[in-house]
Amino acid sequence: MNSTSVTLAEAKARLSELTERAAAGEEVVITKRGRPVGRLSRVVESKRAVDVERLRRLTSSMVSCADDRGDAMRRLRDESRY
């Protein structure tokens, strides 16, 4: 992984470019008075597989609404009136 070091003033002036570089996998270290104070890097989102059987068990235990959705909303609205 490539790493680049820039001052805080440079980072403020070139933030768009630096975030693009970080998104491409480059690490950008931001320094203030020669000391590292921050780092820009790509966000790596973890992806978990969906447990289909667990999802089926969860949804099968949910109560189904017998009312038409519009009627249910109207009833909730009317019941909450003062």
PDB file of N, CA, C and O in Angstrom:
ATOM      1  N   MET A   1       0.852  -1.166   0.000  1.00  0.00           N
ATOM      2  CA  MET A   1       0.000   0.000   0.000  1.00  0.00           C
ATOM      3  C   MET A   1       0.901   1.234   0.000  1.00  0.00           C
ATOM      4  O   MET A   1       1.812   1.343   0.821  1.00  0.00           O
ATOM      5  N   ASN A   2       0.647   2.145  -0.907  1.00  0.00           N
ATOM      6  CA  ASN A   2       1.391   3.394  -0.970  1.00  0.00           C
ATOM      7  C   ASN A   2       0.947   4.309   0.150  1.00  0.00           C
ATOM      8  O   ASN A   2      -0.199   4.260   0.596  1.00  0.00           O
ATOM      9  N   SER A   3       1.876   5.152   0.601  1.00  0.00           N
ATOM     10  CA  SER A   3       1.545   6.096   1.659  1.00  0.00           C
ATOM     11  C   SER A   3       2.087   7.462   1.277  1.00  0.00           C
ATOM     12  O   SER A   3       3.213   7.587   0.796  1.00  0.00           O
ATOM     13  N   THR A   4       1.275   8.477   1.495  1.00  0.00           N
ATOM     14  CA  THR A   4       1.652   9.847   1.208  1.00  0.00           C
ATOM     15  C   THR A   4       1.454  10.662   2.473  1.00  0.00           C
ATOM     16  O   THR A   4       0.509  10.433   3.228  1.00  0.00           O
ATOM     17  N   SER A   5       2.351  11.617   2.705  1.00  0.00           N
ATOM     18  CA  SER A   5       2.246  12.481   3.861  1.00  0.00           C
ATOM     19  C   SER A   5       2.025  13.913   3.378  1.00  0.00           C
ATOM     20  O   SER A   5       2.755  14.401   2.516  1.00  0.00           O
ATOM     21  N   VAL A   6       1.019  14.579   3.933  1.00  0.00           N
ATOM     22  CA  VAL A   6       0.725  15.962   3.573  1.00  0.00           C
ATOM     23  C   VAL A   6       0.474  16.770   4.842  1.00  0.00           C
ATOM     24  O   VAL A   6       0.048  16.235   5.866  1.00  0.00           O
ATOM     25  N   THR A   7       0.746  18.065   4.753  1.00  0.00           N
ATOM     26  CA  THR A   7       0.475  18.936   5.902  1.00  0.00           C
ATOM     27  C   THR A   7      -1.022  19.187   5.984  1.00  0.00           C
ATOM     28  O   THR A   7      -1.761  18.948   5.029  1.00  0.00           O
ATOM     29  N   LEU A   8      -1.450  19.666   7.126  1.00  0.00           N
ATOM     30  CA  LEU A   8      -2.867  19.972   7.319  1.00  0.00           C
ATOM     31  C   LEU A   8      -3.338  21.024   6.311  1.00  0.00           C
ATOM     32  O   LEU A   8      -4.435  20.916   5.764  1.00  0.00           O
ATOM     33  N   ALA A   9      -2.518  22.024   6.073  1.00  0.00           N
ATOM     34  CA  ALA A   9      -2.881  23.069   5.108  1.00  0.00           C
ATOM     35  C   ALA A   9      -3.040  22.478   3.706  1.00  0.00           C
ATOM     36  O   ALA A   9      -3.975  22.833   2.988  1.00  0.00           O
ATOM     37  N   GLU A  10      -2.136  21.582   3.314  1.00  0.00           N
ATOM     38  CA  GLU A  10      -2.250  20.922   2.006  1.00  0.00           C
ATOM     39  C   GLU A  10      -3.519  20.076   1.942  1.00  0.00           C
ATOM     40  O   GLU A  10      -4.225  20.068   0.933  1.00  0.00           O
ATOM     41  N   ALA A  11      -3.799  19.363   3.034  1.00  0.00           N
ATOM     42  CA  ALA A  11      -4.977  18.501   3.064  1.00  0.00           C
ATOM     43  C   ALA A  11      -6.246  19.318   2.892  1.00  0.00           C
ATOM     44  O   ALA A  11      -7.167  18.899   2.191  1.00  0.00           O
ATOM     45  N   LYS A  12      -6.301  20.487   3.532  1.00  0.00           N
ATOM     46  CA  LYS A  12      -7.479  21.351   3.400  1.00  0.00           C
ATOM     47  C   LYS A  12      -7.639  21.817   1.960  1.00  0.00           C
ATOM     48  O   LYS A  12      -8.754  21.879   1.441  1.00  0.00           O
ATOM     49  N   ALA A  13      -6.538  22.139   1.325  1.00  0.00           N
ATOM     50  CA  ALA A  13      -6.585  22.662  -0.043  1.00  0.00           C
ATOM     51  C   ALA A  13      -6.859  21.570  -1.074  1.00  0.00           C
ATOM     52  O   ALA A  13      -7.430  21.848  -2.129  1.00  0.00           O
ATOM     53  N   ARG A  14      -6.458  20.328  -0.781  1.00  0.00           N
ATOM     54  CA  ARG A  14      -6.557  19.248  -1.773  1.00  0.00           C
ATOM     55  C   ARG A  14      -7.407  18.078  -1.281  1.00  0.00           C
ATOM     56  O   ARG A  14      -7.158  16.933  -1.660  1.00  0.00           O
ATOM     57  N   LEU A  15      -8.406  18.350  -0.442  1.00  0.00           N
ATOM     58  CA  LEU A  15      -9.184  17.275   0.175  1.00  0.00           C
ATOM     59  C   LEU A  15      -9.848  16.361  -0.851  1.00  0.00           C
ATOM     60  O   LEU A  15      -9.820  15.140  -0.696  1.00  0.00           O
ATOM     61  N   SER A  16     -10.441  16.928  -1.887  1.00  0.00           N
ATOM     62  CA  SER A  16     -11.110  16.090  -2.891  1.00  0.00           C
ATOM     63  C   SER A  16     -10.135  15.121  -3.536  1.00  0.00           C
ATOM     64  O   SER A  16     -10.432  13.934  -3.677  1.00  0.00           O
ATOM     65  N   GLU A  17      -8.975  15.623  -3.927  1.00  0.00           N
ATOM     66  CA  GLU A  17      -7.959  14.767  -4.559  1.00  0.00           C
ATOM     67  C   GLU A  17      -7.477  13.696  -3.599  1.00  0.00           C
ATOM     68  O   GLU A  17      -7.318  12.537  -3.981  1.00  0.00           O
ATOM     69  N   LEU A  18      -7.243  14.085  -2.343  1.00  0.00           N
ATOM     70  CA  LEU A  18      -6.732  13.130  -1.365  1.00  0.00           C
ATOM     71  C   LEU A  18      -7.752  12.041  -1.039  1.00  0.00           C
ATOM     72  O   LEU A  18      -7.378  10.886  -0.839  1.00  0.00           O
ATOM     73  N   THR A  19      -9.038  12.400  -0.984  1.00  0.00           N
ATOM     74  CA  THR A  19     -10.048  11.368  -0.717  1.00  0.00           C
ATOM     75  C   THR A  19     -10.155  10.409  -1.899  1.00  0.00           C
ATOM     76  O   THR A  19     -10.397   9.218  -1.705  1.00  0.00           O
ATOM     77  N   GLU A  20      -9.980  10.907  -3.108  1.00  0.00           N
ATOM     78  CA  GLU A  20      -9.979  10.012  -4.280  1.00  0.00           C
ATOM     79  C   GLU A  20      -8.794   9.045  -4.207  1.00  0.00           C
ATOM     80  O   GLU A  20      -8.929   7.858  -4.506  1.00  0.00           O
ATOM     81  N   ARG A  21      -7.648   9.563  -3.811  1.00  0.00           N
ATOM     82  CA  ARG A  21      -6.468   8.700  -3.692  1.00  0.00           C
ATOM     83  C   ARG A  21      -6.672   7.657  -2.600  1.00  0.00           C
ATOM     84  O   ARG A  21      -6.285   6.498  -2.755  1.00  0.00           O
ATOM     85  N   ALA A  22      -7.276   8.073  -1.504  1.00  0.00           N
ATOM     86  CA  ALA A  22      -7.552   7.124  -0.419  1.00  0.00           C
ATOM     87  C   ALA A  22      -8.541   6.058  -0.881  1.00  0.00           C
ATOM     88  O   ALA A  22      -8.376   4.879  -0.568  1.00  0.00           O
ATOM     89  N   ALA A  23      -9.565   6.469  -1.621  1.00  0.00           N
ATOM     90  CA  ALA A  23     -10.550   5.513  -2.127  1.00  0.00           C
ATOM     91  C   ALA A  23      -9.904   4.510  -3.080  1.00  0.00           C
ATOM     92  O   ALA A  23     -10.367   3.376  -3.205  1.00  0.00           O
ATOM     93  N   ALA A  24      -8.833   4.933  -3.749  1.00  0.00           N
ATOM     94  CA  ALA A  24      -8.126   4.047  -4.671  1.00  0.00           C
ATOM     95  C   ALA A  24      -7.164   3.113  -3.944  1.00  0.00           C
ATOM     96  O   ALA A  24      -6.529   2.264  -4.569  1.00  0.00           O
ATOM     97  N   GLY A  25      -7.055   3.271  -2.620  1.00  0.00           N
ATOM     98  CA  GLY A  25      -6.230   2.353  -1.844  1.00  0.00           C
ATOM     99  C   GLY A  25      -4.971   2.962  -1.269  1.00  0.00           C
ATOM    100  O   GLY A  25      -4.244   2.291  -0.536  1.00  0.00           O
ATOM    101  N   GLU A  26      -4.695   4.209  -1.580  1.00  0.00           N
ATOM    102  CA  GLU A  26      -3.504   4.861  -1.044  1.00  0.00           C
ATOM    103  C   GLU A  26      -3.798   5.412   0.349  1.00  0.00           C
ATOM    104  O   GLU A  26      -4.888   5.926   0.600  1.00  0.00           O
ATOM    105  N   GLU A  27      -2.848   5.305   1.232  1.00  0.00           N
ATOM    106  CA  GLU A  27      -3.001   5.854   2.579  1.00  0.00           C
ATOM    107  C   GLU A  27      -2.410   7.259   2.586  1.00  0.00           C
ATOM    108  O   GLU A  27      -1.296   7.470   2.106  1.00  0.00           O
ATOM    109  N   VAL A  28      -3.153   8.216   3.127  1.00  0.00           N
ATOM    110  CA  VAL A  28      -2.707   9.601   3.200  1.00  0.00           C
ATOM    111  C   VAL A  28      -2.598   9.977   4.671  1.00  0.00           C
ATOM    112  O   VAL A  28      -3.590   9.955   5.399  1.00  0.00           O
ATOM    113  N   VAL A  29      -1.388  10.321   5.106  1.00  0.00           N
ATOM    114  CA  VAL A  29      -1.154  10.720   6.486  1.00  0.00           C
ATOM    115  C   VAL A  29      -1.128  12.245   6.531  1.00  0.00           C
ATOM    116  O   VAL A  29      -0.403  12.881   5.766  1.00  0.00           O
ATOM    117  N   ILE A  30      -1.916  12.827   7.425  1.00  0.00           N
ATOM    118  CA  ILE A  30      -1.983  14.275   7.574  1.00  0.00           C
ATOM    119  C   ILE A  30      -1.134  14.660   8.779  1.00  0.00           C
ATOM    120  O   ILE A  30      -1.274  14.098   9.864  1.00  0.00           O
ATOM    121  N   THR A  31      -0.242  15.639   8.561  1.00  0.00           N
ATOM    122  CA  THR A  31       0.651  16.060   9.629  1.00  0.00           C
ATOM    123  C   THR A  31       0.386  17.508  10.026  1.00  0.00           C
ATOM    124  O   THR A  31      -0.094  18.317   9.232  1.00  0.00           O
ATOM    125  N   LYS A  32       0.710  17.803  11.264  1.00  0.00           N
ATOM    126  CA  LYS A  32       0.621  19.171  11.778  1.00  0.00           C
ATOM    127  C   LYS A  32       1.922  19.421  12.532  1.00  0.00           C
ATOM    128  O   LYS A  32       2.233  18.741  13.510  1.00  0.00           O
ATOM    129  N   ARG A  33       2.670  20.408  12.059  1.00  0.00           N
ATOM    130  CA  ARG A  33       3.983  20.719  12.624  1.00  0.00           C
ATOM    131  C   ARG A  33       4.898  19.496  12.618  1.00  0.00           C
ATOM    132  O   ARG A  33       5.658  19.264  13.558  1.00  0.00           O
ATOM    133  N   GLY A  34       4.809  18.730  11.550  1.00  0.00           N
ATOM    134  CA  GLY A  34       5.686  17.580  11.365  1.00  0.00           C
ATOM    135  C   GLY A  34       5.252  16.309  12.071  1.00  0.00           C
ATOM    136  O   GLY A  34       5.916  15.280  11.944  1.00  0.00           O
ATOM    137  N   ARG A  35       4.168  16.355  12.801  1.00  0.00           N
ATOM    138  CA  ARG A  35       3.704  15.158  13.526  1.00  0.00           C
ATOM    139  C   ARG A  35       2.406  14.646  12.918  1.00  0.00           C
ATOM    140  O   ARG A  35       1.523  15.438  12.589  1.00  0.00           O
ATOM    141  N   PRO A  36       2.280  13.339  12.767  1.00  0.00           N
ATOM    142  CA  PRO A  36       1.035  12.787  12.214  1.00  0.00           C
ATOM    143  C   PRO A  36      -0.146  13.038  13.148  1.00  0.00           C
ATOM    144  O   PRO A  36      -0.069  12.776  14.348  1.00  0.00           O
ATOM    145  N   VAL A  37      -1.244  13.553  12.580  1.00  0.00           N
ATOM    146  CA  VAL A  37      -2.441  13.817  13.381  1.00  0.00           C
ATOM    147  C   VAL A  37      -3.675  13.116  12.826  1.00  0.00           C
ATOM    148  O   VAL A  37      -4.702  13.038  13.500  1.00  0.00           O
ATOM    149  N   GLY A  38      -3.578  12.613  11.616  1.00  0.00           N
ATOM    150  CA  GLY A  38      -4.731  11.935  11.025  1.00  0.00           C
ATOM    151  C   GLY A  38      -4.323  11.096   9.843  1.00  0.00           C
ATOM    152  O   GLY A  38      -3.198  11.176   9.350  1.00  0.00           O
ATOM    153  N   ARG A  39      -5.271  10.285   9.400  1.00  0.00           N
ATOM    154  CA  ARG A  39      -4.979   9.398   8.275  1.00  0.00           C
ATOM    155  C   ARG A  39      -6.246   9.224   7.456  1.00  0.00           C
ATOM    156  O   ARG A  39      -7.327   9.014   8.006  1.00  0.00           O
ATOM    157  N   LEU A  40      -6.113   9.312   6.156  1.00  0.00           N
ATOM    158  CA  LEU A  40      -7.208   8.995   5.242  1.00  0.00           C
ATOM    159  C   LEU A  40      -6.910   7.642   4.632  1.00  0.00           C
ATOM    160  O   LEU A  40      -5.805   7.401   4.147  1.00  0.00           O
ATOM    161  N   SER A  41      -7.868   6.784   4.655  1.00  0.00           N
ATOM    162  CA  SER A  41      -7.701   5.471   4.029  1.00  0.00           C
ATOM    163  C   SER A  41      -9.052   4.983   3.527  1.00  0.00           C
ATOM    164  O   SER A  41     -10.101   5.490   3.923  1.00  0.00           O
ATOM    165  N   ARG A  42      -9.003   4.008   2.664  1.00  0.00           N
ATOM    166  CA  ARG A  42     -10.223   3.455   2.089  1.00  0.00           C
ATOM    167  C   ARG A  42     -11.024   2.733   3.161  1.00  0.00           C
ATOM    168  O   ARG A  42     -10.460   2.057   4.022  1.00  0.00           O
ATOM    169  N   VAL A  43     -12.327   2.880   3.104  1.00  0.00           N
ATOM    170  CA  VAL A  43     -13.217   2.168   4.018  1.00  0.00           C
ATOM    171  C   VAL A  43     -13.463   0.783   3.436  1.00  0.00           C
ATOM    172  O   VAL A  43     -13.848   0.641   2.276  1.00  0.00           O
ATOM    173  N   VAL A  44     -13.240  -0.214   4.243  1.00  0.00           N
ATOM    174  CA  VAL A  44     -13.486  -1.584   3.821  1.00  0.00           C
ATOM    175  C   VAL A  44     -14.693  -2.080   4.604  1.00  0.00           C
ATOM    176  O   VAL A  44     -14.627  -2.288   5.816  1.00  0.00           O
ATOM    177  N   GLU A  45     -15.783  -2.262   3.894  1.00  0.00           N
ATOM    178  CA  GLU A  45     -17.003  -2.728   4.542  1.00  0.00           C
ATOM    179  C   GLU A  45     -17.031  -4.242   4.546  1.00  0.00           C
ATOM    180  O   GLU A  45     -16.830  -4.893   3.521  1.00  0.00           O
ATOM    181  N   SER A  46     -17.282  -4.782   5.715  1.00  0.00           N
ATOM    182  CA  SER A  46     -17.368  -6.234   5.797  1.00  0.00           C
ATOM    183  C   SER A  46     -18.754  -6.680   5.335  1.00  0.00           C
ATOM    184  O   SER A  46     -19.766  -6.062   5.664  1.00  0.00           O
ATOM    185  N   LYS A  47     -18.771  -7.734   4.589  1.00  0.00           N
ATOM    186  CA  LYS A  47     -20.038  -8.268   4.098  1.00  0.00           C
ATOM    187  C   LYS A  47     -20.254  -9.627   4.745  1.00  0.00           C
ATOM    188  O   LYS A  47     -19.397 -10.509   4.695  1.00  0.00           O
ATOM    189  N   ARG A  48     -21.421  -9.767   5.351  1.00  0.00           N
ATOM    190  CA  ARG A  48     -21.756 -11.036   5.973  1.00  0.00           C
ATOM    191  C   ARG A  48     -22.818 -11.718   5.133  1.00  0.00           C
ATOM    192  O   ARG A  48     -23.725 -11.077   4.603  1.00  0.00           O
ATOM    193  N   ALA A  49     -22.690 -12.991   5.027  1.00  0.00           N
ATOM    194  CA  ALA A  49     -23.688 -13.764   4.302  1.00  0.00           C
ATOM    195  C   ALA A  49     -24.986 -13.792   5.102  1.00  0.00           C
ATOM    196  O   ALA A  49     -24.967 -13.834   6.332  1.00  0.00           O
ATOM    197  N   VAL A  50     -26.093 -13.768   4.407  1.00  0.00           N
ATOM    198  CA  VAL A  50     -27.402 -13.822   5.049  1.00  0.00           C
ATOM    199  C   VAL A  50     -27.703 -15.270   5.415  1.00  0.00           C
ATOM    200  O   VAL A  50     -27.605 -16.165   4.575  1.00  0.00           O
ATOM    201  N   ASP A  51     -28.065 -15.491   6.660  1.00  0.00           N
ATOM    202  CA  ASP A  51     -28.465 -16.817   7.111  1.00  0.00           C
ATOM    203  C   ASP A  51     -29.951 -16.959   6.767  1.00  0.00           C
ATOM    204  O   ASP A  51     -30.820 -16.515   7.518  1.00  0.00           O
ATOM    205  N   VAL A  52     -30.223 -17.581   5.629  1.00  0.00           N
ATOM    206  CA  VAL A  52     -31.576 -17.658   5.109  1.00  0.00           C
ATOM    207  C   VAL A  52     -32.501 -18.402   6.067  1.00  0.00           C
ATOM    208  O   VAL A  52     -33.647 -17.993   6.255  1.00  0.00           O
ATOM    209  N   GLU A  53     -32.033 -19.462   6.661  1.00  0.00           N
ATOM    210  CA  GLU A  53     -32.877 -20.237   7.575  1.00  0.00           C
ATOM    211  C   GLU A  53     -33.250 -19.405   8.800  1.00  0.00           C
ATOM    212  O   GLU A  53     -34.392 -19.447   9.257  1.00  0.00           O
ATOM    213  N   ARG A  54     -32.298 -18.658   9.327  1.00  0.00           N
ATOM    214  CA  ARG A  54     -32.579 -17.794  10.476  1.00  0.00           C
ATOM    215  C   ARG A  54     -33.585 -16.710  10.094  1.00  0.00           C
ATOM    216  O   ARG A  54     -34.483 -16.394  10.874  1.00  0.00           O
ATOM    217  N   LEU A  55     -33.438 -16.142   8.900  1.00  0.00           N
ATOM    218  CA  LEU A  55     -34.367 -15.132   8.418  1.00  0.00           C
ATOM    219  C   LEU A  55     -35.778 -15.708   8.281  1.00  0.00           C
ATOM    220  O   LEU A  55     -36.754 -15.039   8.623  1.00  0.00           O
ATOM    221  N   ARG A  56     -35.890 -16.930   7.790  1.00  0.00           N
ATOM    222  CA  ARG A  56     -37.210 -17.584   7.668  1.00  0.00           C
ATOM    223  C   ARG A  56     -37.850 -17.795   9.033  1.00  0.00           C
ATOM    224  O   ARG A  56     -39.045 -17.559   9.214  1.00  0.00           O
ATOM    225  N   ARG A  57     -37.034 -18.246  10.003  1.00  0.00           N
ATOM    226  CA  ARG A  57     -37.573 -18.446  11.356  1.00  0.00           C
ATOM    227  C   ARG A  57     -38.065 -17.126  11.942  1.00  0.00           C
ATOM    228  O   ARG A  57     -39.119 -17.076  12.576  1.00  0.00           O
ATOM    229  N   LEU A  58     -37.307 -16.073  11.731  1.00  0.00           N
ATOM    230  CA  LEU A  58     -37.691 -14.768  12.257  1.00  0.00           C
ATOM    231  C   LEU A  58     -38.982 -14.273  11.626  1.00  0.00           C
ATOM    232  O   LEU A  58     -39.883 -13.828  12.337  1.00  0.00           O
ATOM    233  N   THR A  59     -39.086 -14.342  10.318  1.00  0.00           N
ATOM    234  CA  THR A  59     -40.277 -13.820   9.649  1.00  0.00           C
ATOM    235  C   THR A  59     -41.486 -14.697   9.877  1.00  0.00           C
ATOM    236  O   THR A  59     -42.612 -14.200   9.857  1.00  0.00           O
ATOM    237  N   SER A  60     -41.291 -15.990  10.094  1.00  0.00           N
ATOM    238  CA  SER A  60     -42.450 -16.856  10.342  1.00  0.00           C
ATOM    239  C   SER A  60     -43.074 -16.576  11.706  1.00  0.00           C
ATOM    240  O   SER A  60     -44.257 -16.844  11.914  1.00  0.00           O
ATOM    241  N   SER A  61     -42.292 -16.042  12.626  1.00  0.00           N
ATOM    242  CA  SER A  61     -42.830 -15.746  13.957  1.00  0.00           C
ATOM    243  C   SER A  61     -43.477 -14.361  14.030  1.00  0.00           C
ATOM    244  O   SER A  61     -44.038 -13.997  15.064  1.00  0.00           O
ATOM    245  N   MET A  62     -43.406 -13.603  12.967  1.00  0.00           N
ATOM    246  CA  MET A  62     -43.991 -12.259  12.970  1.00  0.00           C
ATOM    247  C   MET A  62     -45.493 -12.343  12.751  1.00  0.00           C
ATOM    248  O   MET A  62     -45.987 -13.180  11.996  1.00  0.00           O
ATOM    249  N   VAL A  63     -46.198 -11.462  13.427  1.00  0.00           N
ATOM    250  CA  VAL A  63     -47.650 -11.431  13.316  1.00  0.00           C
ATOM    251  C   VAL A  63     -48.034 -10.714  12.033  1.00  0.00           C
ATOM    252  O   VAL A  63     -47.510  -9.644  11.723  1.00  0.00           O
ATOM    253  N   SER A  64     -48.937 -11.304  11.305  1.00  0.00           N
ATOM    254  CA  SER A  64     -49.401 -10.702  10.066  1.00  0.00           C
ATOM    255  C   SER A  64     -50.562  -9.766  10.363  1.00  0.00           C
ATOM    256  O   SER A  64     -51.403 -10.055  11.215  1.00  0.00           O
ATOM    257  N   CYS A  65     -50.601  -8.662   9.667  1.00  0.00           N
ATOM    258  CA  CYS A  65     -51.678  -7.687   9.842  1.00  0.00           C
ATOM    259  C   CYS A  65     -52.863  -8.116   8.979  1.00  0.00           C
ATOM    260  O   CYS A  65     -52.739  -8.223   7.759  1.00  0.00           O
ATOM    261  N   ALA A  66     -53.996  -8.359   9.603  1.00  0.00           N
ATOM    262  CA  ALA A  66     -55.176  -8.824   8.873  1.00  0.00           C
ATOM    263  C   ALA A  66     -55.852  -7.689   8.118  1.00  0.00           C
ATOM    264  O   ALA A  66     -56.495  -7.919   7.093  1.00  0.00           O
ATOM    265  N   ASP A  67     -55.710  -6.458   8.622  1.00  0.00           N
ATOM    266  CA  ASP A  67     -56.347  -5.308   7.988  1.00  0.00           C
ATOM    267  C   ASP A  67     -55.638  -4.929   6.696  1.00  0.00           C
ATOM    268  O   ASP A  67     -54.457  -5.210   6.490  1.00  0.00           O
ATOM    269  N   ASP A  68     -56.404  -4.285   5.850  1.00  0.00           N
ATOM    270  CA  ASP A  68     -55.805  -3.643   4.702  1.00  0.00           C
ATOM    271  C   ASP A  68     -54.869  -2.566   5.235  1.00  0.00           C
ATOM    272  O   ASP A  68     -55.210  -1.892   6.207  1.00  0.00           O
ATOM    273  N   ARG A  69     -53.725  -2.388   4.641  1.00  0.00           N
ATOM    274  CA  ARG A  69     -52.732  -1.433   5.162  1.00  0.00           C
ATOM    275  C   ARG A  69     -53.298  -0.014   5.251  1.00  0.00           C
ATOM    276  O   ARG A  69     -53.037   0.694   6.223  1.00  0.00           O
ATOM    277  N   GLY A  70     -54.049   0.395   4.272  1.00  0.00           N
ATOM    278  CA  GLY A  70     -54.644   1.730   4.294  1.00  0.00           C
ATOM    279  C   GLY A  70     -55.624   1.875   5.439  1.00  0.00           C
ATOM    280  O   GLY A  70     -55.632   2.900   6.120  1.00  0.00           O
ATOM    281  N   ASP A  71     -56.462   0.850   5.664  1.00  0.00           N
ATOM    282  CA  ASP A  71     -57.424   0.885   6.772  1.00  0.00           C
ATOM    283  C   ASP A  71     -56.704   0.927   8.117  1.00  0.00           C
ATOM    284  O   ASP A  71     -57.120   1.637   9.033  1.00  0.00           O
ATOM    285  N   ALA A  72     -55.621   0.158   8.225  1.00  0.00           N
ATOM    286  CA  ALA A  72     -54.865   0.135   9.477  1.00  0.00           C
ATOM    287  C   ALA A  72     -54.270   1.504   9.764  1.00  0.00           C
ATOM    288  O   ALA A  72     -54.302   1.962  10.906  1.00  0.00           O
ATOM    289  N   MET A  73     -53.733   2.159   8.758  1.00  0.00           N
ATOM    290  CA  MET A  73     -53.164   3.491   8.959  1.00  0.00           C
ATOM    291  C   MET A  73     -54.239   4.508   9.333  1.00  0.00           C
ATOM    292  O   MET A  73     -54.025   5.351  10.204  1.00  0.00           O
ATOM    293  N   ARG A  74     -55.393   4.426   8.673  1.00  0.00           N
ATOM    294  CA  ARG A  74     -56.480   5.343   9.001  1.00  0.00           C
ATOM    295  C   ARG A  74     -56.942   5.139  10.440  1.00  0.00           C
ATOM    296  O   ARG A  74     -57.202   6.105  11.158  1.00  0.00           O
ATOM    297  N   ARG A  75     -57.042   3.873  10.858  1.00  0.00           N
ATOM    298  CA  ARG A  75     -57.469   3.576  12.223  1.00  0.00           C
ATOM    299  C   ARG A  75     -56.463   4.118  13.234  1.00  0.00           C
ATOM    300  O   ARG A  75     -56.850   4.719  14.237  1.00  0.00           O
ATOM    301  N   LEU A  76     -55.186   3.910  12.977  1.00  0.00           N
ATOM    302  CA  LEU A  76     -54.159   4.441  13.869  1.00  0.00           C
ATOM    303  C   LEU A  76     -54.217   5.962  13.928  1.00  0.00           C
ATOM    304  O   LEU A  76     -54.079   6.555  14.998  1.00  0.00           O
ATOM    305  N   ARG A  77     -54.420   6.585  12.781  1.00  0.00           N
ATOM    306  CA  ARG A  77     -54.511   8.049  12.740  1.00  0.00           C
ATOM    307  C   ARG A  77     -55.723   8.535  13.510  1.00  0.00           C
ATOM    308  O   ARG A  77     -55.626   9.469  14.305  1.00  0.00           O
ATOM    309  N   ASP A  78     -56.865   7.902  13.276  1.00  0.00           N
ATOM    310  CA  ASP A  78     -58.115   8.328  13.931  1.00  0.00           C
ATOM    311  C   ASP A  78     -58.071   8.092  15.444  1.00  0.00           C
ATOM    312  O   ASP A  78     -58.584   8.905  16.212  1.00  0.00           O
ATOM    313  N   GLU A  79     -57.464   6.989  15.871  1.00  0.00           N
ATOM    314  CA  GLU A  79     -57.404   6.691  17.299  1.00  0.00           C
ATOM    315  C   GLU A  79     -56.486   7.638  18.052  1.00  0.00           C
ATOM    316  O   GLU A  79     -56.640   7.828  19.258  1.00  0.00           O
ATOM    317  N   SER A  80     -55.538   8.227  17.352  1.00  0.00           N
ATOM    318  CA  SER A  80     -54.601   9.110  18.044  1.00  0.00           C
ATOM    319  C   SER A  80     -55.095  10.556  18.122  1.00  0.00           C
ATOM    320  O   SER A  80     -54.443  11.411  18.721  1.00  0.00           O
ATOM    321  N   ARG A  81     -56.239  10.818  17.519  1.00  0.00           N
ATOM    322  CA  ARG A  81     -56.791  12.184  17.599  1.00  0.00           C
ATOM    323  C   ARG A  81     -57.311  12.451  18.995  1.00  0.00           C
ATOM    324  O   ARG A  81     -57.678  11.522  19.714  1.00  0.00           O
ATOM    325  N   TYR A  82     -57.343  13.678  19.372  1.00  0.00           N
ATOM    326  CA  TYR A  82     -57.753  14.084  20.718  1.00  0.00           C
ATOM    327  C   TYR A  82     -59.206  14.286  20.819  1.00  0.00           C
ATOM    328  O   TYR A  82     -59.709  14.629  21.889  1.00  0.00           O
TER     329      TYR A  82
END
